[in-house]
């Protein structure tokens, strides 16, 4: 008496194209929703934030500097940031990593 039925192997010569396309077709939407779409949303929100930078805002630059926006010219890609009372720099809008808003004090370094 046999308790285990014999297993039959799949016949060789199946369509290799369909065996590759099905997993690929399942991975593409997952990749889109987990990687591409969130990155696009982050880029869009950063662009909106940078466009709304106004005089008096406290900003954090990409290199870690924190300063106060002194001059913003509409239509130009540069803004002027005051790091302390003696140092003002011009930076591109793209180098702004975060806008902390008006009224947040810029801490003086010792």
LINJO-V410384 format. One record per helix or strand of 3 or more residues. SS is the DSSP state (hx for helix, st for strand). FROM is the first residue (numbers start at 1). TO is the last residue. If there is no record, write none. Layout:
SS/FROM/TO
SS/FROM/TO
//
This chain:
hx/16/51
st/57/61
st/66/72
st/78/82
st/88/92
hx/93/95
st/96/102
//
